[in-house]
Amino acid sequence: MKMFHHDHPLTLVDLNPLYPHDEQVYDDEYDLIEKQAFQSLCNLCCQEITFLHRYYYKCDQCNFLLHKSCAKLPSTLEHASHSAHTFTLFQDESQWLCHLCVRHPPHKQRLCYHCSQCEINICLDCCMNGAQYDPIYHPSHLHPLFPIYRENLACCDACGKEHKGFFYICATCFCSFIHNDCVFLPKRSLIQDRTHNRFSHTHTLILTYSFSKVDQKAKFDPPCRVCDNSFSNEKLWLYKCEKCRYYVHVDCANSGVVKTLEEYEDPIDDALHLPLLDQTYNILTNLFSKETNKTTRLTHNSHKHPLILVNSQRNDITMTQTNGVEDLCNGCVKPIMNMSCYKCTYGCNFVLHEWCTRLPAELKGYIRHPQHTLILLPKVTREVANLFCCSTCYCACNGFAYGCVECNYYVDVWCALVPPKIIHKSHPCHLLSKTHKRLNKDYCRICLSGFMHPVETSLSCKGCNFHLHLGCAFFLPETTRHKYDKHPMTLSYRPIENHEGDYFCEVCEEELNPNASFYHCYECVQSMHINCAPLVPPPRKPYISRWEHQGENIKYGSIHKIKYHPHPVSFLKWTRSDNRCMSCHIQTHRNVRVLKCLECGFIIHLNCWAL
């Protein structure tokens, strides 16, 4: 072909001869991406020639390139709206207006048909009725897509959002209506570049045009890494790193509007940073462990015997407990590890953190019960195990509580004294605060299970639909150890980068959902369910039923004297080796609370004894 404005013959080039099967034919996705990265300027309209245009003309003797559509434009034109004179194809650098539609040219289009005698211009769309535009051959669709160079307000089939502007449409099946910005999205993208470093990922993300329900289920239904919402519409486009299971909605990948801690007006100096480093850390330490003259002998109103100050050696949390008895504080029911504590001199298995002996006697203006002052109660009930349900986290507890006897309202010391502002690594961009509202359809982003109670307190983000169980936020340390791994295992909230293959727990050997939190050793590349981690107290189990979902904050091992049995009994969990209940004679299941005589084997369910 020879053009009127070029002296050399031009050759037609097909950039994508395999269309529409190019996405399936290429074995190496990156080879296709390199091919799709082609772009150059058209010497006539000065607009880009891209891979999506598929065809273009080039000169073999010089660096002259043309869109296929530009090559077809006639050099002169007669138009019914101005029949007196002939229009000439012209490049106008000024901000001209079309004589017919009275609009500026779209996308800085410089070409127009010009009447030099009357000094008027007609845009290409008006004079050619759109026929001069070649389609683009997009890999997302089987048929060519044609531009509609008139502004529309419509929903884009690529991102699912409403746009105002110019669209491309399939003239064959009318099943694809894509906004101009989405059509020309790059095939490869670094999310940190497109979100102004608010989000980051090591690898380049690849644009893909669907995410089927089958594929989502195989990956445990991963959420978007930016907005944390699901990919409910499997036909919408997304960016992905398949190796790292990193998936992002296309509109989220191109949005930089995300509030960070620096943008909050409220001060954050007093915010609590979670998770705690390991199980030796305790949030009450920061509140009450000021340097004081510690007395070596103490009489505390929570216990009938004197207490003596000792330096506890760090517990080996990798050891398996056989009877459920842990070295827990009777006040906050948290482990005592490598720290000063007070123990009963009579061997009653009663022990308190040093700072738990100095808890405030009352609590005024508690956010969930502001009408009355809450009083520190070492023992809430007169029952043997002192069990009560915390009115904040709705977990079973038997430690100290702040309570209002008049209203039968009791809160364990952790829930009562935790600071109102939280920064958690699972959601580092925003502040979290305690929320007391119905979360029936929401779930915890750490364990992925729901909220048991209709008004269970959670840690929530005001700007996002992000919630955490109090137990998951406070009681899962950042690192833990297990006898199967010689290194510390770190709490992870997302799939691990560069992880080969699927995930399996090294303890139970079952498949692991990497979208839920889990512990991972980066050196040995080993993973472990949070429920398989040797934590004290054990994490709450995934949702099974309303009652089995209950967490607990309970210390076992206390010794009691009861009626109808001559020996002291211990408050324990039932094990497989235990006898049947002496009252109901039922062979129970594990984790049921019992009173057991270690001398003669007598055992009775706690609930049966209460009857």
C-alpha positions as CSV (number, residue, x, y, z in Angstrom):
1,M,0.0,0.0,0.0
2,K,1.2,3.5,-0.8
3,M,-0.1,6.5,1.2
4,F,-0.6,10.0,-0.3
5,H,1.4,11.5,2.6
6,H,4.3,9.0,2.4
7,D,6.7,8.2,-0.5
8,H,7.5,4.6,0.3
9,P,5.2,1.6,0.2
10,L,3.7,0.4,3.5
11,T,3.3,-3.2,4.8
12,L,0.4,-4.3,6.9
13,V,1.5,-5.9,10.2
14,D,-0.6,-8.3,12.3
15,L,0.4,-8.1,16.0
16,N,-1.8,-11.0,17.1
17,P,-2.3,-13.6,14.4
18,L,-3.4,-16.2,17.0
19,Y,-6.4,-14.1,18.1
20,P,-8.8,-15.0,19.8
21,H,-6.9,-18.0,21.2
22,D,-3.6,-16.2,22.0
23,E,-4.2,-16.5,25.8
24,Q,-4.5,-20.3,25.5
25,V,-1.8,-20.9,22.9
26,Y,1.2,-19.4,24.7
27,D,2.7,-21.8,27.2
28,D,4.7,-19.1,28.9
29,E,2.4,-16.3,30.1
30,Y,5.4,-13.9,30.2
31,D,6.2,-14.4,26.5
32,L,2.6,-13.3,25.7
33,I,2.9,-10.3,28.1
34,E,6.1,-9.1,26.3
35,K,4.3,-9.3,23.0
36,Q,1.3,-7.4,24.4
37,A,3.6,-4.7,25.6
38,F,4.1,-3.4,22.1
39,Q,3.3,0.3,21.6
40,S,4.4,3.1,19.2
41,L,3.1,6.4,17.9
42,C,1.1,6.8,14.7
43,N,2.7,9.3,12.5
44,L,-0.6,10.7,11.3
45,C,-2.8,11.0,14.4
46,C,0.1,11.0,16.9
47,Q,-1.9,8.5,19.1
48,E,-0.4,5.2,20.3
49,I,-0.5,2.0,18.3
50,T,-0.9,-0.9,20.8
51,F,-1.2,-4.6,20.7
52,L,-5.0,-4.3,21.1
53,H,-5.3,-2.5,17.7
54,R,-3.8,-5.7,16.2
55,Y,-3.2,-4.2,12.7
56,Y,-1.0,-1.3,11.7
57,Y,1.0,-0.2,8.6
58,K,4.7,0.3,8.7
59,C,7.4,1.5,6.3
60,D,10.3,-0.9,5.8
61,Q,12.6,1.9,4.7
62,C,12.0,4.4,7.4
63,N,10.4,4.7,10.8
64,F,6.9,5.5,9.6
65,L,3.9,3.9,11.3
66,L,0.2,4.2,10.8
67,H,-3.0,2.9,12.4
68,K,-4.9,0.8,10.0
69,S,-7.8,3.1,10.5
70,C,-5.7,6.2,9.8
71,A,-4.4,4.7,6.6
72,K,-7.9,4.3,5.3
73,L,-8.9,8.0,5.8
74,P,-9.5,9.8,2.5
75,S,-7.4,13.0,1.9
76,T,-10.5,15.0,0.9
77,L,-14.1,14.8,1.8
78,E,-17.4,16.4,0.7
79,H,-20.0,16.7,3.5
80,A,-23.7,17.4,3.2
81,S,-23.5,19.9,6.1
82,H,-21.2,22.1,4.1
83,S,-21.6,21.2,0.4
84,A,-20.2,24.5,-0.9
85,H,-16.6,23.5,-0.2
86,T,-14.4,20.4,0.0
87,F,-12.9,19.4,3.3
88,T,-9.2,18.4,3.6
89,L,-7.7,15.9,6.1
90,F,-5.8,18.1,8.4
91,Q,-3.8,18.0,11.7
92,D,-4.9,20.8,13.9
93,E,-2.8,21.4,17.0
94,S,-5.2,23.9,18.6
95,Q,-8.2,23.1,20.8
96,W,-10.7,23.2,18.0
97,L,-14.4,22.5,18.2
98,C,-16.4,20.3,15.8
99,H,-18.7,22.4,13.6
100,L,-21.5,19.7,13.9
101,C,-21.4,18.3,17.4
102,V,-19.8,21.4,19.0
103,R,-17.4,19.3,21.0
104,H,-13.7,19.1,21.5
105,P,-12.1,16.0,19.9
106,P,-11.9,12.9,22.1
107,H,-8.6,11.8,23.6
108,K,-6.6,14.8,22.1
109,Q,-7.4,13.7,18.6
110,R,-5.5,16.1,16.3
111,L,-7.0,14.8,13.0
112,C,-10.0,16.5,11.5
113,Y,-11.5,17.6,8.2
114,H,-10.9,21.2,7.6
115,C,-12.4,23.8,5.3
116,S,-9.7,26.4,4.7
117,Q,-12.1,29.0,3.2
118,C,-14.6,29.0,6.1
119,E,-12.1,28.0,8.8
120,I,-14.4,25.3,10.2
121,N,-13.5,21.7,11.3
122,I,-15.5,18.5,11.4
123,C,-14.4,15.7,13.7
124,L,-13.8,12.2,12.3
125,D,-16.7,10.7,14.2
126,C,-19.3,13.1,12.7
127,C,-18.1,13.0,9.1
128,M,-17.6,9.3,8.9
129,N,-20.3,8.1,11.4
130,G,-17.8,6.1,13.3
131,A,-17.0,3.9,10.3
132,Q,-13.4,5.0,10.1
133,Y,-12.4,3.5,13.4
134,D,-10.9,0.1,13.4
135,P,-11.9,-2.3,16.3
136,I,-9.5,-3.5,18.9
137,Y,-8.9,-7.2,19.4
138,H,-8.9,-7.6,23.2
139,P,-7.9,-11.0,24.7
140,S,-10.8,-10.8,27.1
141,H,-13.4,-11.3,24.4
142,L,-13.8,-13.6,21.3
143,H,-15.0,-10.8,19.0
144,P,-13.5,-7.4,18.1
145,L,-14.6,-4.5,20.2
146,F,-15.7,-1.2,18.6
147,P,-15.3,2.3,20.2
148,I,-18.3,4.4,21.0
149,Y,-16.9,8.0,20.9
150,R,-19.8,9.5,22.7
151,E,-19.9,9.9,26.4
152,N,-22.0,7.3,28.2
153,L,-22.9,6.7,31.9
154,A,-22.9,2.9,32.3
155,C,-21.6,0.0,34.2
156,C,-18.3,-1.5,32.9
157,D,-18.3,-5.2,32.4
158,A,-14.6,-5.4,33.3
159,C,-14.5,-3.8,36.7
160,G,-18.2,-3.8,37.6
161,K,-18.2,-0.1,38.5
162,E,-20.2,2.7,36.9
163,H,-18.2,5.0,34.6
164,K,-18.9,8.1,32.7
165,G,-16.9,8.4,29.5
166,F,-16.1,6.4,26.4
167,F,-16.7,2.7,26.0
168,Y,-15.9,-0.2,23.8
169,I,-18.7,-2.6,22.7
170,C,-18.9,-5.9,20.9
171,A,-21.0,-5.4,17.8
172,T,-21.4,-9.2,17.4
173,C,-22.9,-10.4,20.6
174,F,-23.3,-7.1,22.5
175,C,-22.1,-9.0,25.6
176,S,-19.1,-6.8,26.4
177,F,-19.3,-3.1,27.3
178,I,-16.0,-1.9,28.6
179,H,-14.9,1.5,29.7
180,N,-11.9,3.0,27.8
181,D,-9.7,3.1,31.0
182,C,-10.2,-0.6,31.6
183,V,-9.7,-1.6,28.0
184,F,-6.1,-0.3,28.1
185,L,-5.1,-1.5,31.5
186,P,-1.6,-2.8,31.5
187,K,-1.2,-6.6,31.4
188,R,1.5,-6.4,34.1
189,S,1.4,-4.1,37.1
190,L,3.1,-3.4,40.4
191,I,0.4,-2.7,42.9
192,Q,2.7,-0.3,44.9
193,D,3.0,1.9,41.8
194,R,-0.7,2.1,41.2
195,T,-1.8,2.6,44.9
196,H,0.9,5.1,45.8
197,N,2.8,2.5,47.9
198,R,-0.3,2.0,50.2
199,F,-0.1,-1.7,49.2
200,S,2.8,-3.7,48.0
201,H,3.8,-7.0,46.6
202,T,7.1,-8.5,45.6
203,H,6.0,-9.8,42.2
204,T,4.4,-8.2,39.2
205,L,0.6,-8.8,39.1
206,I,-0.9,-10.2,36.0
207,L,-4.2,-9.0,34.6
208,T,-6.7,-11.9,34.1
209,Y,-10.2,-11.7,32.8
210,S,-12.2,-14.0,35.1
211,F,-12.0,-15.9,38.3
212,S,-14.3,-18.9,38.2
213,K,-16.1,-20.2,41.3
214,V,-14.3,-23.6,40.9
215,D,-10.9,-21.9,40.9
216,Q,-11.9,-19.7,43.9
217,K,-13.1,-22.8,45.9
218,A,-9.8,-24.6,45.1
219,K,-8.0,-21.6,46.6
220,F,-10.3,-21.4,49.7
221,D,-12.2,-18.4,48.3
222,P,-9.4,-15.8,48.7
223,P,-10.5,-12.2,49.3
224,C,-9.2,-9.1,47.6
225,R,-5.9,-8.0,49.2
226,V,-6.9,-4.3,49.1
227,C,-10.6,-4.2,50.1
228,D,-10.9,-7.7,51.7
229,N,-14.1,-8.4,49.9
230,S,-14.8,-11.5,47.9
231,F,-14.7,-12.0,44.1
232,S,-18.5,-12.6,44.0
233,N,-18.8,-11.9,40.3
234,E,-16.5,-14.5,38.6
235,K,-16.7,-12.6,35.2
236,L,-15.0,-9.4,36.5
237,W,-11.3,-8.8,35.8
238,L,-8.6,-9.0,38.4
239,Y,-4.9,-8.7,39.0
240,K,-3.2,-11.8,40.4
241,C,0.0,-13.4,41.4
242,E,-0.8,-17.1,41.3
243,K,2.4,-18.2,42.9
244,C,1.6,-16.2,46.1
245,R,-2.2,-16.5,45.9
246,Y,-2.4,-12.7,45.7
247,Y,-5.6,-11.4,44.1
248,V,-6.9,-7.9,43.7
249,H,-10.0,-6.4,42.0
250,V,-9.0,-4.2,39.0
251,D,-10.6,-1.1,40.5
252,C,-8.8,-1.7,43.8
253,A,-5.5,-2.2,42.1
254,N,-5.8,1.2,40.6
255,S,-7.1,3.1,43.6
256,G,-4.8,5.0,45.8
257,V,-7.5,6.3,48.2
258,V,-6.8,4.5,51.4
259,K,-6.7,6.1,54.8
260,T,-3.6,5.3,56.8
261,L,-2.7,5.9,60.4
262,E,-1.1,9.3,59.5
263,E,-4.4,10.5,58.1
264,Y,-6.3,10.0,61.3
265,E,-7.0,13.1,63.4
266,D,-7.2,11.2,66.7
267,P,-3.9,10.7,68.5
268,I,-2.5,7.2,68.3
269,D,0.4,7.4,70.8
270,D,-1.7,5.5,73.4
271,A,-2.8,2.8,71.0
272,L,-2.1,-0.9,71.8
273,H,0.0,-2.7,69.2
274,L,-1.0,-6.3,68.6
275,P,-0.3,-9.1,68.4
276,L,1.9,-9.5,71.4
277,L,5.4,-10.7,70.6
278,D,5.0,-14.1,72.4
279,Q,3.2,-15.6,75.3
280,T,5.5,-14.0,77.9
281,Y,4.0,-10.6,77.0
282,N,0.8,-9.4,78.8
283,I,-1.1,-6.2,78.1
284,L,-1.6,-5.7,81.8
285,T,2.2,-5.4,82.2
286,N,2.2,-2.0,80.6
287,L,-0.6,-0.8,82.8
288,F,0.4,-1.9,86.2
289,S,4.0,-3.1,86.3
290,K,5.6,0.2,87.4
291,E,8.8,0.0,89.4
292,T,7.7,-0.4,93.1
293,N,9.1,-2.0,96.2
294,K,7.9,-5.5,95.9
295,T,7.1,-7.2,99.2
296,T,8.2,-10.8,99.5
297,R,5.2,-11.9,101.4
298,L,1.6,-10.8,100.7
299,T,-1.9,-11.3,102.1
300,H,-4.4,-10.8,99.3
301,N,-8.2,-10.8,99.6
302,S,-8.5,-13.2,96.8
303,H,-7.0,-16.1,98.7
304,K,-7.2,-17.4,102.3
305,H,-3.5,-18.3,102.5
306,P,-0.4,-16.0,102.5
307,L,1.4,-15.5,99.1
308,I,5.1,-15.4,98.6
309,L,7.0,-13.7,95.8
310,V,8.9,-16.0,93.5
311,N,10.7,-15.7,90.1
312,S,8.9,-18.1,87.8
313,Q,11.1,-19.8,85.2
314,R,9.8,-19.7,81.6
315,N,7.4,-22.5,80.8
316,D,8.2,-24.9,78.0
317,I,5.1,-24.4,75.9
318,T,6.2,-27.1,73.5
319,M,5.5,-29.8,76.1
320,T,2.1,-31.5,75.8
321,Q,-0.1,-31.1,78.8
322,T,-1.8,-34.3,79.8
323,N,-4.3,-33.2,82.4
324,G,-5.1,-29.6,81.3
325,V,-3.3,-28.1,84.4
326,E,-1.3,-25.0,83.4
327,D,0.8,-22.5,85.4
328,L,-1.8,-19.8,84.9
329,C,-2.5,-16.6,86.9
330,N,-5.7,-16.9,88.9
331,G,-6.4,-13.3,88.2
332,C,-6.1,-12.8,84.5
333,V,-5.9,-16.5,83.6
334,K,-2.8,-15.9,81.4
335,P,0.5,-17.9,81.5
336,I,3.2,-17.0,84.0
337,M,6.5,-17.2,82.2
338,N,9.9,-15.8,83.2
339,M,8.5,-13.1,85.5
340,S,7.8,-12.4,89.2
341,C,4.7,-13.8,90.7
342,Y,3.1,-14.6,94.0
343,K,2.3,-18.2,94.9
344,C,0.4,-19.8,97.7
345,T,2.7,-21.0,100.5
346,Y,0.3,-23.9,101.2
347,G,0.6,-25.4,97.7
348,C,-3.0,-24.6,96.6
349,N,-2.0,-24.1,92.9
350,F,-3.0,-20.4,93.5
351,V,-0.7,-17.9,91.7
352,L,-0.9,-14.3,90.7
353,H,1.2,-12.1,88.4
354,E,2.9,-9.4,90.5
355,W,0.9,-6.7,88.6
356,C,-2.4,-8.6,89.1
357,T,-2.1,-8.0,92.8
358,R,-2.3,-4.2,92.1
359,L,-5.4,-4.2,89.8
360,P,-7.7,-1.2,90.6
361,A,-10.4,-2.0,93.1
362,E,-13.1,-0.4,90.9
363,L,-13.8,0.7,87.4
364,K,-15.9,3.8,86.6
365,G,-17.6,4.6,83.3
366,Y,-17.0,1.3,81.6
367,I,-18.3,1.8,78.0
368,R,-20.7,-1.1,78.1
369,H,-22.1,-0.4,81.6
370,P,-21.6,3.3,82.3
371,Q,-24.5,3.6,84.7
372,H,-22.8,1.8,87.6
373,T,-19.3,1.4,88.9
374,L,-17.8,-2.0,88.4
375,I,-16.1,-3.6,91.4
376,L,-13.1,-6.0,91.2
377,L,-14.4,-9.4,92.3
378,P,-11.8,-12.2,92.9
379,K,-14.7,-14.7,92.9
380,V,-17.9,-14.1,91.0
381,T,-19.9,-17.1,92.1
382,R,-20.0,-19.5,95.0
383,E,-19.8,-22.4,92.7
384,V,-16.8,-24.8,92.9
385,A,-15.1,-23.6,89.7
386,N,-16.2,-19.9,89.9
387,L,-17.4,-20.1,86.3
388,F,-19.1,-17.1,84.7
389,C,-19.7,-15.8,81.2
390,C,-17.9,-12.5,80.3
391,S,-20.4,-10.0,79.2
392,T,-18.0,-8.5,76.6
393,C,-16.4,-11.5,74.9
394,Y,-19.0,-14.1,76.0
395,C,-16.3,-16.6,76.8
396,A,-16.4,-18.8,79.9
397,C,-14.1,-17.5,82.6
398,N,-13.1,-18.3,86.2
399,G,-10.5,-15.6,86.9
400,F,-11.0,-12.1,88.5
401,A,-13.8,-10.0,87.1
402,Y,-15.1,-6.5,87.3
403,G,-18.8,-6.8,88.1
404,C,-22.1,-5.1,88.9
405,V,-23.9,-7.4,91.3
406,E,-27.1,-5.4,91.0
407,C,-27.3,-5.9,87.2
408,N,-25.6,-9.4,87.2
409,Y,-23.0,-7.9,84.8
410,Y,-19.5,-9.3,84.9
411,V,-16.4,-8.7,82.7
412,D,-13.1,-10.5,82.9
413,V,-10.1,-8.2,83.7
414,W,-8.6,-8.3,80.1
415,C,-11.8,-7.2,78.5
416,A,-12.3,-4.5,81.1
417,L,-8.9,-3.0,81.0
418,V,-7.9,-3.3,77.3
419,P,-7.2,0.2,75.7
420,P,-9.9,1.5,73.4
421,K,-7.5,2.0,70.4
422,I,-5.8,-1.0,68.8
423,I,-3.3,-1.3,65.9
424,H,-3.1,-4.9,64.7
425,K,-0.7,-6.3,62.1
426,S,-3.5,-8.0,60.3
427,H,-5.0,-4.6,59.4
428,P,-2.1,-2.2,59.8
429,C,-3.5,0.7,57.8
430,H,-6.4,1.6,60.1
431,L,-7.1,1.9,63.8
432,L,-9.3,-0.8,65.4
433,S,-11.7,-0.1,68.2
434,K,-14.0,-2.2,70.4
435,T,-17.4,-2.4,68.8
436,H,-20.6,-3.6,70.4
437,K,-23.1,-4.3,67.7
438,R,-24.8,-7.1,65.8
439,L,-22.3,-8.9,63.5
440,N,-24.5,-11.8,62.4
441,K,-23.2,-11.8,58.8
442,D,-19.7,-10.8,59.5
443,Y,-16.7,-13.0,60.6
444,C,-13.3,-12.7,62.2
445,R,-10.5,-12.1,59.6
446,I,-8.1,-14.2,61.6
447,C,-9.9,-17.5,62.2
448,L,-12.6,-16.9,59.5
449,S,-15.4,-18.0,61.9
450,G,-18.5,-16.0,62.8
451,F,-19.6,-14.2,65.9
452,M,-21.4,-16.4,68.4
453,H,-23.4,-13.8,70.3
454,P,-25.7,-11.3,68.6
455,V,-23.9,-8.4,70.3
456,E,-20.5,-9.9,70.9
457,T,-17.8,-7.3,71.3
458,S,-15.3,-7.2,68.5
459,L,-12.3,-5.2,67.3
460,S,-13.6,-3.4,64.2
461,C,-12.4,-0.9,61.6
462,K,-14.7,2.0,61.2
463,G,-13.8,2.5,57.5
464,C,-13.8,-1.2,56.4
465,N,-15.9,-4.2,57.0
466,F,-13.0,-5.7,59.1
467,H,-13.6,-7.4,62.4
468,L,-11.6,-9.5,64.9
469,H,-12.6,-11.7,67.8
470,L,-11.1,-10.3,71.0
471,G,-9.6,-13.7,71.7
472,C,-8.0,-13.9,68.3
473,A,-6.5,-10.4,68.6
474,F,-5.2,-10.7,72.2
475,F,-4.3,-14.3,72.8
476,L,-2.6,-15.3,69.5
477,P,1.0,-14.2,69.9
478,E,3.2,-13.1,67.0
479,T,5.6,-16.1,67.5
480,T,5.3,-19.5,69.1
481,R,7.3,-22.7,69.2
482,H,6.5,-26.3,68.5
483,K,8.5,-29.5,69.1
484,Y,8.2,-30.3,65.3
485,D,10.3,-27.2,64.4
486,K,13.5,-25.9,65.9
487,H,12.7,-22.3,64.9
488,P,10.1,-19.8,66.1
489,M,6.9,-19.9,64.0
490,T,5.4,-16.6,63.0
491,L,1.7,-15.7,62.8
492,S,0.8,-15.1,59.2
493,Y,-2.4,-13.5,58.0
494,R,-2.1,-14.2,54.2
495,P,-0.6,-16.8,51.9
496,I,3.2,-16.9,52.0
497,E,5.1,-15.3,49.1
498,N,6.9,-17.7,46.8
499,H,5.2,-20.7,48.5
500,E,5.4,-23.8,46.4
501,G,2.2,-25.9,46.2
502,D,-0.6,-26.3,48.7
503,Y,-0.5,-25.8,52.5
504,F,-0.5,-28.6,55.0
505,C,-0.3,-28.5,58.8
506,E,2.7,-30.2,60.2
507,V,0.9,-31.2,63.4
508,C,-2.4,-32.7,62.2
509,E,-1.2,-33.2,58.5
510,E,-4.5,-31.8,57.1
511,E,-4.7,-29.2,54.4
512,L,-4.5,-25.7,55.7
513,N,-6.5,-22.6,54.4
514,P,-3.8,-19.9,53.9
515,N,-6.5,-17.2,53.8
516,A,-7.0,-17.8,57.6
517,S,-4.2,-17.0,60.0
518,F,-1.7,-19.7,60.7
519,Y,1.8,-20.1,62.1
520,H,4.7,-20.5,59.6
521,C,8.4,-21.2,59.8
522,Y,10.1,-19.3,56.9
523,E,13.3,-21.3,57.3
524,C,11.9,-24.8,57.2
525,V,8.8,-23.8,55.2
526,Q,6.5,-25.5,57.6
527,S,3.0,-24.4,58.6
528,M,0.6,-25.1,61.5
529,H,-3.0,-24.3,62.2
530,I,-3.5,-21.8,65.0
531,N,-5.7,-24.5,66.7
532,C,-2.8,-26.9,66.6
533,A,-0.4,-24.5,68.2
534,P,0.5,-25.2,71.8
535,L,-0.9,-22.0,73.2
536,V,-2.2,-21.2,76.6
537,P,-5.2,-20.8,76.7
538,P,-6.0,-22.8,73.6
539,P,-7.5,-20.8,70.7
540,R,-11.2,-20.9,70.1
541,K,-12.2,-23.6,67.7
542,P,-13.7,-23.0,64.2
543,Y,-17.5,-22.6,64.1
544,I,-19.2,-25.9,64.6
545,S,-22.3,-25.0,66.6
546,R,-23.4,-22.1,68.8
547,W,-22.1,-23.7,72.0
548,E,-19.0,-25.5,70.7
549,H,-17.8,-22.2,69.2
550,Q,-17.4,-20.7,72.7
551,G,-13.9,-19.9,73.7
552,E,-12.8,-20.2,77.3
553,N,-10.6,-18.3,79.7
554,I,-10.4,-20.9,82.4
555,K,-7.7,-22.2,84.8
556,Y,-8.0,-25.9,85.6
557,G,-6.4,-27.7,88.5
558,S,-8.0,-26.1,91.5
559,I,-8.6,-28.5,94.5
560,H,-12.0,-28.6,96.3
561,K,-13.8,-30.4,99.1
562,I,-17.3,-31.4,98.2
563,K,-20.1,-33.3,99.8
564,Y,-20.7,-37.0,99.2
565,H,-17.1,-37.7,98.6
566,P,-14.4,-38.2,101.3
567,H,-11.4,-37.1,99.2
568,P,-10.5,-33.7,97.7
569,V,-11.4,-33.4,94.0
570,S,-9.7,-31.4,91.2
571,F,-11.4,-29.2,88.6
572,L,-10.2,-30.7,85.3
573,K,-11.2,-31.6,81.7
574,W,-12.4,-35.1,81.0
575,T,-9.9,-37.3,79.1
576,R,-10.3,-40.6,77.3
577,S,-8.8,-42.6,80.2
578,D,-11.3,-41.2,82.7
579,N,-14.3,-43.2,84.1
580,R,-18.0,-42.5,83.4
581,C,-19.7,-39.8,85.4
582,M,-20.8,-41.2,88.7
583,S,-24.1,-39.3,88.5
584,C,-25.4,-39.7,85.0
585,H,-23.2,-42.7,84.0
586,I,-22.7,-41.2,80.5
587,Q,-19.4,-41.7,78.7
588,T,-18.8,-38.0,77.8
589,H,-16.6,-36.4,75.2
590,R,-13.3,-34.5,75.6
591,N,-13.2,-30.9,76.8
592,V,-16.2,-31.5,79.2
593,R,-15.4,-30.0,82.6
594,V,-15.4,-32.5,85.5
595,L,-14.6,-32.9,89.1
596,K,-12.1,-35.7,89.5
597,C,-10.6,-37.5,92.5
598,L,-7.0,-38.3,91.7
599,E,-6.8,-40.7,94.6
600,C,-9.7,-43.1,93.8
601,G,-10.8,-42.2,90.3
602,F,-14.2,-40.8,91.3
603,I,-15.4,-38.4,88.5
604,I,-18.5,-36.3,88.1
605,H,-19.6,-33.8,85.4
606,L,-19.5,-30.3,86.8
607,N,-23.0,-29.8,85.6
608,C,-24.2,-33.0,87.3
609,W,-22.6,-32.0,90.6
610,A,-24.4,-28.6,90.4
611,L,-27.7,-30.3,90.2
